[in-house]
Amino acid sequence: MSGETNLDTLLSSMQPNVLEQDYVFCTVQNTDLANCLIMKPIATFMEEEGLTLVLEQAMADTHKLAYESVFSCITLTVHSSLDAVGLTAAVATKLAEHDISANVIAAYYHDHIFVQKEKADAALQALKSFQA
């Protein structure tokens, strides 16, 4: 099943949902991804400076990993195509209007927006305004 590409349809039907867990972004150096799987990261990305892990705050605390901020994850439940144009820009712009950062991870079925935990409710309301 291919995802939706029409921006108007995506925005009006995205049905944002806040996940219950608290997430953090951490980085580890000189570490093989296989060694990090015990921490159950929900996303990883290898950069020149190190391996970025997105994982639950409790797991980072257990493994004594440093992080700067705590985030809530808002999943846009519409099945968006990876070829869709403008969704990330529209979401980031809407959140920026409310002074909320948008750390976006696009997966196969959905887009996931990581926002400051204390701004999650405001972010959810801002995103729901697309459905009005």
N, CA, C and O atoms as a printed pandas DataFrame, in Angstrom:
     atom_number atom_name residue_name chain_id  residue_number  x_coord  y_coord  z_coord
0              1         N          MET        A               1    0.845   -1.173    0.000
1              2        CA          MET        A               1    0.000    0.000    0.000
2              3         C          MET        A               1    0.893    1.239    0.000
3              4         O          MET        A               1    1.723    1.420    0.891
4              5         N          SER        A               2    0.712    2.078   -1.000
5              6        CA          SER        A               2    1.525    3.286   -1.061
6              7         C          SER        A               2    0.895    4.380   -0.210
7              8         O          SER        A               2   -0.319    4.406   -0.005
8              9         N          GLY        A               3    1.737    5.277    0.280
9             10        CA          GLY        A               3    1.280    6.343    1.151
10            11         C          GLY        A               3    0.689    7.508    0.388
11            12         O          GLY        A               3    0.800    7.595   -0.835
12            13         N          GLU        A               4    0.063    8.398    1.128
13            14        CA          GLU        A               4   -0.575    9.601    0.578
14            15         C          GLU        A               4    0.489   10.620    0.201
15            16         O          GLU        A               4    1.477   10.789    0.915
16            17         N          THR        A               5    0.283   11.304   -0.934
17            18        CA          THR        A               5    1.214   12.337   -1.373
18            19         C          THR        A               5    0.582   13.721   -1.412
19            20         O          THR        A               5    1.303   14.718   -1.438
20            21         N          ASN        A               6   -0.736   13.811   -1.416
21            22        CA          ASN        A               6   -1.402   15.106   -1.510
22            23         C          ASN        A               6   -1.292   15.842   -0.177
23            24         O          ASN        A               6   -1.764   15.351    0.848
24            25         N          LEU        A               7   -0.661   17.031   -0.194
25            26        CA          LEU        A               7   -0.397   17.756    1.040
26            27         C          LEU        A               7   -1.676   18.144    1.766
27            28         O          LEU        A               7   -1.747   18.013    2.988
28            29         N          ASP        A               8   -2.681   18.615    1.051
29            30        CA          ASP        A               8   -3.935   18.997    1.710
30            31         C          ASP        A               8   -4.578   17.808    2.415
31            32         O          ASP        A               8   -5.090   17.939    3.526
32            33         N          THR        A               9   -4.548   16.652    1.765
33            34        CA          THR        A               9   -5.101   15.444    2.374
34            35         C          THR        A               9   -4.289   15.030    3.593
35            36         O          THR        A               9   -4.854   14.649    4.618
36            37         N          LEU        A              10   -2.978   15.102    3.487
37            38        CA          LEU        A              10   -2.116   14.745    4.609
38            39         C          LEU        A              10   -2.383   15.629    5.817
39            40         O          LEU        A              10   -2.516   15.137    6.938
40            41         N          LEU        A              11   -2.460   16.928    5.588
41            42        CA          LEU        A              11   -2.652   17.866    6.697
42            43         C          LEU        A              11   -4.021   17.720    7.342
43            44         O          LEU        A              11   -4.146   17.815    8.563
44            45         N          SER        A              12   -5.040   17.492    6.536
45            46        CA          SER        A              12   -6.397   17.420    7.090
46            47         C          SER        A              12   -6.700   16.081    7.753
47            48         O          SER        A              12   -7.653   15.975    8.525
48            49         N          SER        A              13   -5.900   15.059    7.460
49            50        CA          SER        A              13   -6.207   13.721    7.991
50            51         C          SER        A              13   -5.076   13.120    8.824
51            52         O          SER        A              13   -5.080   11.917    9.082
52            53         N          MET        A              14   -4.117   13.928    9.246
53            54        CA          MET        A              14   -2.943   13.364    9.924
54            55         C          MET        A              14   -3.215   12.827   11.323
55            56         O          MET        A              14   -2.457   11.972   11.780
56            57         N          GLN        A              15   -4.230   13.267   12.019
57            58        CA          GLN        A              15   -4.599   12.789   13.352
58            59         C          GLN        A              15   -3.375   12.579   14.257
59            60         O          GLN        A              15   -3.004   11.442   14.549
60            61         N          PRO        A              16   -2.753   13.674   14.698
61            62        CA          PRO        A              16   -1.562   13.545   15.554
62            63         C          PRO        A              16   -1.869   12.870   16.877
63            64         O          PRO        A              16   -2.909   13.118   17.488
64            65         N          ASN        A              17   -0.959   12.018   17.310
65            66        CA          ASN        A              17   -1.124   11.254   18.542
66            67         C          ASN        A              17    0.168   11.331   19.353
67            68         O          ASN        A              17    1.242   11.010   18.844
68            69         N          VAL        A              18    0.066   11.757   20.614
69            70        CA          VAL        A              18    1.244   11.845   21.485
70            71         C          VAL        A              18    1.471   10.490   22.150
71            72         O          VAL        A              18    0.566    9.933   22.773
72            73         N          LEU        A              19    2.676    9.972   22.013
73            74        CA          LEU        A              19    3.028    8.726   22.680
74            75         C          LEU        A              19    3.278    9.010   24.162
75            76         O          LEU        A              19    3.630   10.131   24.529
76            77         N          GLU        A              20    3.100    8.019   24.997
77            78        CA          GLU        A              20    3.203    8.202   26.453
78            79         C          GLU        A              20    4.641    8.329   26.946
79            80         O          GLU        A              20    4.886    9.007   27.943
80            81         N          GLN        A              21    5.582    7.702   26.281
81            82        CA          GLN        A              21    6.953    7.659   26.767
82            83         C          GLN        A              21    7.646    9.012   26.588
83            84         O          GLN        A              21    7.266    9.819   25.741
84            85         N          ASP        A              22    8.677    9.233   27.413
85            86        CA          ASP        A              22    9.565   10.380   27.276
86            87         C          ASP        A              22   10.808    9.893   26.544
87            88         O          ASP        A              22   11.358    8.840   26.865
88            89         N          TYR        A              23   11.249   10.677   25.549
89            90        CA          TYR        A              23   12.381   10.280   24.715
90            91         C          TYR        A              23   13.518   11.278   24.821
91            92         O          TYR        A              23   13.311   12.450   25.134
92            93         N          VAL        A              24   14.729   10.791   24.554
93            94        CA          VAL        A              24   15.918   11.631   24.522
94            95         C          VAL        A              24   16.754   11.253   23.302
95            96         O          VAL        A              24   16.646   10.153   22.759
96            97         N          PHE        A              25   17.587   12.202   22.894
97            98        CA          PHE        A              25   18.561   11.983   21.835
98            99         C          PHE        A              25   19.925   11.917   22.512
99           100         O          PHE        A              25   20.315   12.834   23.235
100          101         N          CYS        A              26   20.642   10.829   22.273
101          102        CA          CYS        A              26   21.967   10.636   22.857
102          103         C          CYS        A              26   22.947   10.326   21.729
103          104         O          CYS        A              26   22.550    9.970   20.619
104          105         N          THR        A              27   24.215   10.467   22.033
105          106        CA          THR        A              27   25.217   10.066   21.052
106          107         C          THR        A              27   26.287    9.229   21.742
107          108         O          THR        A              27   26.658    9.484   22.887
108          109         N          VAL        A              28   26.761    8.245   21.034
109          110        CA          VAL        A              28   27.845    7.391   21.525
110          111         C          VAL        A              28   28.913    7.327   20.438
111          112         O          VAL        A              28   28.605    7.323   19.246
112          113         N          GLN        A              29   30.161    7.278   20.863
113          114        CA          GLN        A              29   31.274    7.249   19.919
114          115         C          GLN        A              29   31.971    5.904   19.977
115          116         O          GLN        A              29   31.951    5.216   20.998
116          117         N          ASN        A              30   32.587    5.545   18.860
117          118        CA          ASN        A              30   33.367    4.307   18.780
118          119         C          ASN        A              30   32.562    3.103   19.246
119          120         O          ASN        A              30   33.078    2.222   19.935
120          121         N          THR        A              31   31.292    3.078   18.862
121          122        CA          THR        A              31   30.410    1.994   19.280
122          123         C          THR        A              31   29.705    1.421   18.061
123          124         O          THR        A              31   29.219    2.158   17.203
124          125         N          ASP        A              32   29.659    0.130   17.999
125          126        CA          ASP        A              32   28.939   -0.555   16.942
126          127         C          ASP        A              32   27.453   -0.564   17.286
127          128         O          ASP        A              32   27.086   -0.750   18.447
128          129         N          LEU        A              33   26.603   -0.366   16.291
129          130        CA          LEU        A              33   25.161   -0.352   16.513
130          131         C          LEU        A              33   24.697   -1.605   17.249
131          132         O          LEU        A              33   23.830   -1.525   18.119
132          133         N          ALA        A              34   25.248   -2.731   16.919
133          134        CA          ALA        A              34   24.838   -3.992   17.558
134          135         C          ALA        A              34   24.998   -3.922   19.071
135          136         O          ALA        A              34   24.211   -4.517   19.807
136          137         N          ASN        A              35   26.007   -3.203   19.539
137          138        CA          ASN        A              35   26.226   -3.075   20.977
138          139         C          ASN        A              35   25.172   -2.215   21.657
139          140         O          ASN        A              35   25.000   -2.287   22.873
140          141         N          CYS        A              36   24.466   -1.403   20.877
141          142        CA          CYS        A              36   23.469   -0.480   21.439
142          143         C          CYS        A              36   22.051   -1.039   21.410
143          144         O          CYS        A              36   21.145   -0.457   22.005
144          145         N          LEU        A              37   21.855   -2.144   20.735
145          146        CA          LEU        A              37   20.496   -2.674   20.580
146          147         C          LEU        A              37   19.870   -3.085   21.905
147          148         O          LEU        A              37   18.644   -3.115   22.018
148          149         N          ILE        A              38   20.675   -3.400   22.900
149          150        CA          ILE        A              38   20.145   -3.754   24.217
150          151         C          ILE        A              38   19.351   -2.590   24.818
151          152         O          ILE        A              38   18.487   -2.799   25.670
152          153         N          MET        A              39   19.648   -1.354   24.369
153          154        CA          MET        A              39   18.945   -0.173   24.873
154          155         C          MET        A              39   17.633    0.095   24.135
155          156         O          MET        A              39   16.913    1.033   24.477
156          157         N          LYS        A              40   17.325   -0.705   23.145
157          158        CA          LYS        A              40   16.079   -0.634   22.381
158          159         C          LYS        A              40   15.798    0.761   21.812
159          160         O          LYS        A              40   14.729    1.324   22.046
160          161         N          PRO        A              41   16.764    1.320   21.059
161          162        CA          PRO        A              41   16.505    2.630   20.458
162          163         C          PRO        A              41   15.372    2.528   19.442
163          164         O          PRO        A              41   15.239    1.520   18.748
164          165         N          ILE        A              42   14.554    3.584   19.362
165          166        CA          ILE        A              42   13.487    3.583   18.356
166          167         C          ILE        A              42   13.983    4.165   17.042
167          168         O          ILE        A              42   13.321    4.037   16.012
168          169         N          ALA        A              43   15.149    4.807   17.074
169          170        CA          ALA        A              43   15.776    5.324   15.860
170          171         C          ALA        A              43   17.269    5.479   16.112
171          172         O          ALA        A              43   17.711    5.714   17.237
172          173         N          THR        A              44   18.029    5.341   15.037
173          174        CA          THR        A              44   19.474    5.555   15.098
174          175         C          THR        A              44   19.905    6.268   13.829
175          176         O          THR        A              44   19.247    6.183   12.792
176          177         N          PHE        A              45   21.019    6.968   13.933
177          178        CA          PHE        A              45   21.607    7.584   12.746
178          179         C          PHE        A              45   23.100    7.719   12.969
179          180         O          PHE        A              45   23.547    8.263   13.979
180          181         N          MET        A              46   23.876    7.209   11.998
181          182        CA          MET        A              46   25.330    7.284   12.107
182          183         C          MET        A              46   25.805    8.583   11.476
183          184         O          MET        A              46   25.543    8.855   10.304
184          185         N          GLU        A              47   26.510    9.385   12.277
185          186        CA          GLU        A              47   27.111   10.620   11.794
186          187         C          GLU        A              47   28.621   10.526   11.982
187          188         O          GLU        A              47   29.105    9.638   12.684
188          189         N          GLU        A              48   29.359   11.428   11.366
189          190        CA          GLU        A              48   30.810   11.409   11.514
190          191         C          GLU        A              48   31.224   11.503   12.980
191          192         O          GLU        A              48   32.205   10.888   13.397
192          193         N          GLU        A              49   30.461   12.286   13.764
193          194        CA          GLU        A              49   30.820   12.520   15.161
194          195         C          GLU        A              49   30.434   11.384   16.101
195          196         O          GLU        A              49   30.953   11.301   17.214
196          197         N          GLY        A              50   29.545   10.522   15.672
197          198        CA          GLY        A              50   29.126    9.418   16.525
198          199         C          GLY        A              50   27.782    8.867   16.103
199          200         O          GLY        A              50   27.180    9.330   15.134
200          201         N          LEU        A              51   27.326    7.885   16.833
201          202        CA          LEU        A              51   26.045    7.234   16.577
202          203         C          LEU        A              51   24.975    7.906   17.431
203          204         O          LEU        A              51   25.076    7.919   18.658
204          205         N          THR        A              52   23.955    8.464   16.788
205          206        CA          THR        A              52   22.833    9.059   17.510
206          207         C          THR        A              52   21.815    7.969   17.822
207          208         O          THR        A              52   21.464    7.161   16.962
208          209         N          LEU        A              53   21.351    7.963   19.062
209          210        CA          LEU        A              53   20.313    7.043   19.507
210          211         C          LEU        A              53   19.125    7.861   19.990
211          212         O          LEU        A              53   19.289    8.821   20.744
212          213         N          VAL        A              54   17.935    7.480   19.554
213          214        CA          VAL        A              54   16.708    8.043   20.109
214          215         C          VAL        A              54   16.091    6.923   20.923
215          216         O          VAL        A              54   15.714    5.877   20.395
216          217         N          LEU        A              55   15.997    7.170   22.237
217          218        CA          LEU        A              55   15.494    6.107   23.104
218          219         C          LEU        A              55   14.741    6.682   24.287
219          220         O          LEU        A              55   14.778    7.884   24.551
220          221         N          GLU        A              56   14.059    5.800   24.988
221          222        CA          GLU        A              56   13.299    6.241   26.149
222          223         C          GLU        A              56   14.255    6.812   27.196
223          224         O          GLU        A              56   15.356    6.301   27.399
224          225         N          GLN        A              57   13.816    7.863   27.842
225          226        CA          GLN        A              57   14.632    8.538   28.845
226          227         C          GLN        A              57   15.085    7.557   29.931
227          228         O          GLN        A              57   16.241    7.596   30.354
228          229         N          ALA        A              58   14.204    6.698   30.374
229          230        CA          ALA        A              58   14.550    5.743   31.432
230          231         C          ALA        A              58   15.696    4.828   31.002
231          232         O          ALA        A              58   16.555    4.486   31.814
232          233         N          MET        A              59   15.711    4.438   29.745
233          234        CA          MET        A              59   16.783    3.573   29.255
234          235         C          MET        A              59   18.110    4.336   29.212
235          236         O          MET        A              59   19.156    3.793   29.567
236          237         N          ALA        A              60   18.057    5.587   28.779
237          238        CA          ALA        A              60   19.283    6.414   28.767
238          239         C          ALA        A              60   19.808    6.588   30.188
239          240         O          ALA        A              60   21.015    6.523   30.421
240          241         N          ASP        A              61   18.902    6.809   31.133
241          242        CA          ASP        A              61   19.306    6.963   32.529
242          243         C          ASP        A              61   19.932    5.676   33.071
243          244         O          ASP        A              61   20.947    5.715   33.766
244          245         N          THR        A              62   19.326    4.558   32.753
245          246        CA          THR        A              62   19.850    3.265   33.203
246          247         C          THR        A              62   21.277    3.033   32.710
247          248         O          THR        A              62   22.120    2.491   33.425
248          249         N          HIS        A              63   21.524    3.458   31.460
249          250        CA          HIS        A              63   22.850    3.239   30.861
250          251         C          HIS        A              63   23.772    4.446   31.019
251          252         O          HIS        A              63   24.851    4.506   30.428
252          253         N          LYS        A              64   23.323    5.404   31.828
253          254        CA          LYS        A              64   24.128    6.585   32.149
254          255         C          LYS        A              64   24.596    7.348   30.907
255          256         O          LYS        A              64   25.748    7.770   30.816
256          257         N          LEU        A              65   23.676    7.512   29.957
257          258        CA          LEU        A              65   23.971    8.283   28.752
258          259         C          LEU        A              65   23.542    9.734   28.955
259          260         O          LEU        A              65   22.479    9.998   29.516
260          261         N          ALA        A              66   24.355   10.655   28.505
261          262        CA          ALA        A              66   24.052   12.080   28.630
262          263         C          ALA        A              66   23.058   12.504   27.550
263          264         O          ALA        A              66   23.058   11.979   26.437
264          265         N          TYR        A              67   22.213   13.466   27.910
265          266        CA          TYR        A              67   21.283   14.080   26.954
266          267         C          TYR        A              67   20.982   15.482   27.441
267          268         O          TYR        A              67   21.191   15.814   28.608
268          269         N          GLU        A              68   20.484   16.301   26.518
269          270        CA          GLU        A              68   20.244   17.699   26.857
270          271         C          GLU        A              68   18.785   18.014   27.144
271          272         O          GLU        A              68   18.490   18.846   28.003
272          273         N          SER        A              69   17.874   17.365   26.440
273          274        CA          SER        A              69   16.455   17.698   26.551
274          275         C          SER        A              69   15.622   16.424   26.553
275          276         O          SER        A              69   16.067   15.364   26.112
276          277         N          VAL        A              70   14.412   16.557   27.056
277          278        CA          VAL        A              70   13.458   15.444   27.056
278          279         C          VAL        A              70   12.340   15.805   26.093
279          280         O          VAL        A              70   11.847   16.933   26.094
280          281         N          PHE        A              71   11.943   14.840   25.271
281          282        CA          PHE        A              71   10.971   15.077   24.212
282          283         C          PHE        A              71    9.771   14.145   24.316
283          284         O          PHE        A              71    9.858   13.031   24.833
284          285         N          SER        A              72    8.657   14.639   23.808
285          286        CA          SER        A              72    7.488   13.802   23.554
286          287         C          SER        A              72    7.470   13.523   22.058
287          288         O          SER        A              72    7.905   14.348   21.256
288          289         N          CYS        A              73    6.970   12.374   21.700
289          290        CA          CYS        A              73    6.869   12.014   20.292
290          291         C          CYS        A              73    5.414   12.119   19.860
291          292         O          CYS        A              73    4.529   11.507   20.458
292          293         N          ILE        A              74    5.182   12.898   18.821
293          294        CA          ILE        A              74    3.850   13.007   18.227
294          295         C          ILE        A              74    3.899   12.278   16.890
295          296         O          ILE        A              74    4.645   12.659   15.988
296          297         N          THR        A              75    3.101   11.235   16.777
297          298        CA          THR        A              75    3.018   10.485   15.531
298          299         C          THR        A              75    1.858   11.013   14.701
299          300         O          THR        A              75    0.736   11.146   15.188
300          301         N          LEU        A              76    2.149   11.312   13.439
301          302        CA          LEU        A              76    1.097   11.698   12.498
302          303         C          LEU        A              76    0.571   10.389   11.919
303          304         O          LEU        A              76    1.262    9.736   11.137
304          305         N          THR        A              77   -0.634   10.006   12.293
305          306        CA          THR        A              77   -1.111    8.652   12.022
306          307         C          THR        A              77   -1.544    8.409   10.588
307          308         O          THR        A              77   -1.904    7.284   10.241
308          309         N          VAL        A              78   -1.521    9.434    9.743
309          310        CA          VAL        A              78   -1.819    9.224    8.331
310          311         C          VAL        A              78   -0.607    8.534    7.686
311          312         O          VAL        A              78    0.539    8.823    8.029
312          313         N          HIS        A              79   -0.883    7.616    6.742
313          314        CA          HIS        A              79    0.212    6.937    6.038
314          315         C          HIS        A              79    0.724    7.866    4.950
315          316         O          HIS        A              79    0.153    7.947    3.862
316          317         N          SER        A              80    1.804    8.562    5.259
317          318        CA          SER        A              80    2.378    9.515    4.311
318          319         C          SER        A              80    3.429    8.821    3.449
319          320         O          SER        A              80    4.191    7.979    3.922
320          321         N          SER        A              81    3.447    9.189    2.203
321          322        CA          SER        A              81    4.457    8.670    1.292
322          323         C          SER        A              81    5.788    9.346    1.570
323          324         O          SER        A              81    5.829   10.521    1.933
324          325         N          LEU        A              82    6.862    8.615    1.404
325          326        CA          LEU        A              82    8.186    9.216    1.522
326          327         C          LEU        A              82    8.452   10.190    0.375
327          328         O          LEU        A              82    9.405   10.967    0.428
328          329         N          ASP        A              83    7.609   10.147   -0.664
329          330        CA          ASP        A              83    7.719   11.067   -1.797
330          331         C          ASP        A              83    6.846   12.303   -1.634
331          332         O          ASP        A              83    6.865   13.184   -2.493
332          333         N          ALA        A              84    6.088   12.385   -0.560
333          334        CA          ALA        A              84    5.210   13.542   -0.332
334          335         C          ALA        A              84    6.060   14.795   -0.159
335          336         O          ALA        A              84    7.130   14.762    0.448
336          337         N          VAL        A              85    5.561   15.899   -0.706
337          338        CA          VAL        A              85    6.294   17.166   -0.649
338          339         C          VAL        A              85    5.536   18.157    0.238
339          340         O          VAL        A              85    4.344   18.389    0.039
340          341         N          GLY        A              86    6.227   18.733    1.207
341          342        CA          GLY        A              86    5.677   19.833    1.977
342          343         C          GLY        A              86    5.183   19.521    3.370
343          344         O          GLY        A              86    4.950   20.446    4.147
344          345         N          LEU        A              87    5.011   18.249    3.725
345          346        CA          LEU        A              87    4.461   17.913    5.039
346          347         C          LEU        A              87    5.396   18.365    6.162
347          348         O          LEU        A              87    4.959   19.016    7.111
348          349         N          THR        A              88    6.658   18.027    6.055
349          350        CA          THR        A              88    7.608   18.416    7.093
350          351         C          THR        A              88    7.677   19.937    7.220
351          352         O          THR        A              88    7.712   20.469    8.329
352          353         N          ALA        A              89    7.696   20.623    6.103
353          354        CA          ALA        A              89    7.763   22.093    6.117
354          355         C          ALA        A              89    6.518   22.690    6.766
355          356         O          ALA        A              89    6.621   23.619    7.568
356          357         N          ALA        A              90    5.356   22.168    6.425
357          358        CA          ALA        A              90    4.102   22.693    6.994
358          359         C          ALA        A              90    4.055   22.466    8.501
359          360         O          ALA        A              90    3.672   23.360    9.255
360          361         N          VAL        A              91    4.440   21.283    8.934
361          362        CA          VAL        A              91    4.418   20.955   10.368
362          363         C          VAL        A              91    5.433   21.814   11.119
363          364         O          VAL        A              91    5.110   22.385   12.161
364          365         N          ALA        A              92    6.646   21.908   10.603
365          366        CA          ALA        A              92    7.678   22.703   11.260
366          367         C          ALA        A              92    7.289   24.175   11.334
367          368         O          ALA        A              92    7.532   24.835   12.345
368          369         N          THR        A              93    6.687   24.688   10.269
369          370        CA          THR        A              93    6.259   26.086   10.255
370          371         C          THR        A              93    5.166   26.330   11.282
371          372         O          THR        A              93    5.213   27.317   12.016
372          373         N          LYS        A              94    4.186   25.441   11.339
373          374        CA          LYS        A              94    3.096   25.580   12.304
374          375         C          LYS        A              94    3.637   25.560   13.732
375          376         O          LYS        A              94    3.227   26.378   14.555
376          377         N          LEU        A              95    4.532   24.658   14.029
377          378        CA          LEU        A              95    5.093   24.582   15.374
378          379         C          LEU        A              95    5.987   25.784   15.682
379          380         O          LEU        A              95    5.995   26.276   16.811
380          381         N          ALA        A              96    6.730   26.255   14.699
381          382        CA          ALA        A              96    7.584   27.426   14.902
382          383         C          ALA        A              96    6.749   28.656   15.260
383          384         O          ALA        A              96    7.198   29.511   16.024
384          385         N          GLU        A              97    5.536   28.744   14.709
385          386        CA          GLU        A              97    4.640   29.849   15.053
386          387         C          GLU        A              97    4.309   29.867   16.544
387          388         O          GLU        A              97    3.921   30.903   17.083
388          389         N          HIS        A              98    4.460   28.727   17.206
389          390        CA          HIS        A              98    4.179   28.589   18.636
390          391         C          HIS        A              98    5.463   28.412   19.454
391          392         O          HIS        A              98    5.415   27.999   20.613
392          393         N          ASP        A              99    6.608   28.726   18.843
393          394        CA          ASP        A              99    7.911   28.622   19.494
394          395         C          ASP        A              99    8.191   27.200   19.979
395          396         O          ASP        A              99    8.653   26.991   21.101
396          397         N          ILE        A             100    7.901   26.229   19.113
397          398        CA          ILE        A             100    8.111   24.816   19.429
398          399         C          ILE        A             100    9.042   24.223   18.379
399          400         O          ILE        A             100    8.785   24.329   17.180
400          401         N          SER        A             101   10.117   23.603   18.835
401          402        CA          SER        A             101   11.028   22.950   17.889
402          403         C          SER        A             101   10.378   21.691   17.337
403          404         O          SER        A             101    9.542   21.067   17.993
404          405         N          ALA        A             102   10.772   21.328   16.127
405          406        CA          ALA        A             102   10.244   20.124   15.482
406          407         C          ALA        A             102   11.416   19.276   15.023
407          408         O          ALA        A             102   12.112   19.628   14.070
408          409         N          ASN        A             103   11.630   18.170   15.696
409          410        CA          ASN        A             103   12.661   17.215   15.304
410          411         C          ASN        A             103   11.926   16.053   14.646
411          412         O          ASN        A             103   11.304   15.234   15.322
412          413         N          VAL        A             104   12.007   15.995   13.325
413          414        CA          VAL        A             104   11.163   15.097   12.536
414          415         C          VAL        A             104   11.938   13.861   12.108
415          416         O          VAL        A             104   13.066   13.951   11.622
416          417         N          ILE        A             105   11.317   12.719   12.297
417          418        CA          ILE        A             105   11.837   11.462   11.759
418          419         C          ILE        A             105   10.742   10.850   10.899
419          420         O          ILE        A             105    9.643   10.565   11.374
420          421         N          ALA        A             106   11.057   10.655    9.638
421          422        CA          ALA        A             106   10.114   10.017    8.732
422          423         C          ALA        A             106   10.425    8.525    8.686
423          424         O          ALA        A             106   11.550    8.120    8.391
424          425         N          ALA        A             107    9.426    7.726    8.977
425          426        CA          ALA        A             107    9.553    6.277    8.849
426          427         C          ALA        A             107    8.705    5.838    7.649
427          428         O          ALA        A             107    8.143    6.681    6.949
428          429         N          TYR        A             108    8.612    4.556    7.414
429          430        CA          TYR        A             108    7.932    4.072    6.212
430          431         C          TYR        A             108    6.462    4.474    6.176
431          432         O          TYR        A             108    5.974    4.923    5.139
432          433         N          TYR        A             109    5.759    4.324    7.276
433          434        CA          TYR        A             109    4.320    4.595    7.291
434          435         C          TYR        A             109    3.963    5.988    7.790
435          436         O          TYR        A             109    3.025    6.599    7.280
436          437         N          HIS        A             110    4.684    6.496    8.768
437          438        CA          HIS        A             110    4.269    7.734    9.419
438          439         C          HIS        A             110    5.456    8.657    9.659
439          440         O          HIS        A             110    6.614    8.242    9.619
440          441         N          ASP        A             111    5.133    9.918    9.909
441          442        CA          ASP        A             111    6.120   10.894   10.356
442          443         C          ASP        A             111    5.974   11.038   11.868
443          444         O          ASP        A             111    4.870   10.984   12.410
444          445         N          HIS        A             112    7.102   11.221   12.532
445          446        CA          HIS        A             112    7.135   11.322   13.984
446          447         C          HIS        A             112    7.837   12.623   14.345
447          448         O          HIS        A             112    8.966   12.867   13.918
448          449         N          ILE        A             113    7.164   13.457   15.133
449          450        CA          ILE        A             113    7.687   14.763   15.488
450          451         C          ILE        A             113    8.053   14.748   16.972
451          452         O          ILE        A             113    7.200   14.512   17.827
452          453         N          PHE        A             114    9.311   14.999   17.264
453          454        CA          PHE        A             114    9.764   15.072   18.645
454          455         C          PHE        A             114    9.782   16.535   19.057
455          456         O          PHE        A             114   10.478   17.354   18.456
456          457         N          VAL        A             115    9.007   16.853   20.093
457          458        CA          VAL        A             115    8.875   18.231   20.587
458          459         C          VAL        A             115    9.239   18.244   22.063
459          460         O          VAL        A             115    9.170   17.219   22.741
460          461         N          GLN        A             116    9.630   19.424   22.555
461          462        CA          GLN        A             116    9.964   19.536   23.971
462          463         C          GLN        A             116    8.785   19.020   24.793
463          464         O          GLN        A             116    7.631   19.369   24.541
464          465         N          LYS        A             117    9.096   18.193   25.769
465          466        CA          LYS        A             117    8.051   17.541   26.568
466          467         C          LYS        A             117    7.052   18.535   27.134
467          468         O          LYS        A             117    5.846   18.291   27.106
468          469         N          GLU        A             118    7.548   19.658   27.651
469          470        CA          GLU        A             118    6.661   20.636   28.283
470          471         C          GLU        A             118    5.781   21.379   27.267
471          472         O          GLU        A             118    4.858   22.095   27.654
472          473         N          LYS        A             119    6.064   21.213   25.980
473          474        CA          LYS        A             119    5.270   21.882   24.944
474          475         C          LYS        A             119    4.426   20.901   24.128
475          476         O          LYS        A             119    3.855   21.279   23.105
476          477         N          ALA        A             120    4.347   19.657   24.569
477          478        CA          ALA        A             120    3.647   18.630   23.797
478          479         C          ALA        A             120    2.167   18.946   23.616
479          480         O          ALA        A             120    1.637   18.776   22.518
480          481         N          ASP        A             121    1.491   19.400   24.662
481          482        CA          ASP        A             121    0.060   19.712   24.537
482          483         C          ASP        A             121   -0.169   20.859   23.569
483          484         O          ASP        A             121   -1.086   20.807   22.749
484          485         N          ALA        A             122    0.656   21.894   23.657
485          486        CA          ALA        A             122    0.532   23.035   22.739
486          487         C          ALA        A             122    0.818   22.592   21.308
487          488         O          ALA        A             122    0.155   23.039   20.372
488          489         N          ALA        A             123    1.797   21.720   21.141
489          490        CA          ALA        A             123    2.132   21.216   19.797
490          491         C          ALA        A             123    0.964   20.418   19.225
491          492         O          ALA        A             123    0.610   20.570   18.056
492          493         N          LEU        A             124    0.375   19.574   20.053
493          494        CA          LEU        A             124   -0.764   18.774   19.602
494          495         C          LEU        A             124   -1.915   19.669   19.148
495          496         O          LEU        A             124   -2.522   19.421   18.106
496          497         N          GLN        A             125   -2.208   20.690   19.913
497          498        CA          GLN        A             125   -3.299   21.612   19.552
498          499         C          GLN        A             125   -2.969   22.354   18.266
499          500         O          GLN        A             125   -3.839   22.532   17.413
500          501         N          ALA        A             126   -1.718   22.788   18.118
501          502        CA          ALA        A             126   -1.301   23.486   16.900
502          503         C          ALA        A             126   -1.468   22.586   15.679
503          504         O          ALA        A             126   -1.954   23.034   14.640
504          505         N          LEU        A             127   -1.071   21.334   15.796
505          506        CA          LEU        A             127   -1.186   20.413   14.670
506          507         C          LEU        A             127   -2.635   20.067   14.357
507          508         O          LEU        A             127   -2.995   19.888   13.194
508          509         N          LYS        A             128   -3.452   19.975   15.373
509          510        CA          LYS        A             128   -4.874   19.684   15.150
510          511         C          LYS        A             128   -5.579   20.813   14.414
511          512         O          LYS        A             128   -6.638   20.601   13.824
512          513         N          SER        A             129   -5.002   22.011   14.443
513          514        CA          SER        A             129   -5.618   23.136   13.733
514          515         C          SER        A             129   -5.634   22.906   12.221
515          516         O          SER        A             129   -6.423   23.539   11.520
516          517         N          PHE        A             130   -4.801   22.033   11.711
517          518        CA          PHE        A             130   -4.840   21.695   10.282
518          519         C          PHE        A             130   -6.134   20.979    9.913
519          520         O          PHE        A             130   -6.547   21.001    8.753
520          521         N          GLN        A             131   -6.767   20.353   10.880
521          522        CA          GLN        A             131   -7.983   19.567   10.622
522          523         C          GLN        A             131   -9.236   20.419   10.663
523          524         O          GLN        A             131  -10.319   19.937   10.332
524          525         N          ALA        A             132   -9.112   21.671   11.062
525          526        CA          ALA        A             132  -10.276   22.548   11.196
526          527         C          ALA        A             132  -10.835   22.951    9.843
527          528         O          ALA        A             132  -11.818   23.689    9.776
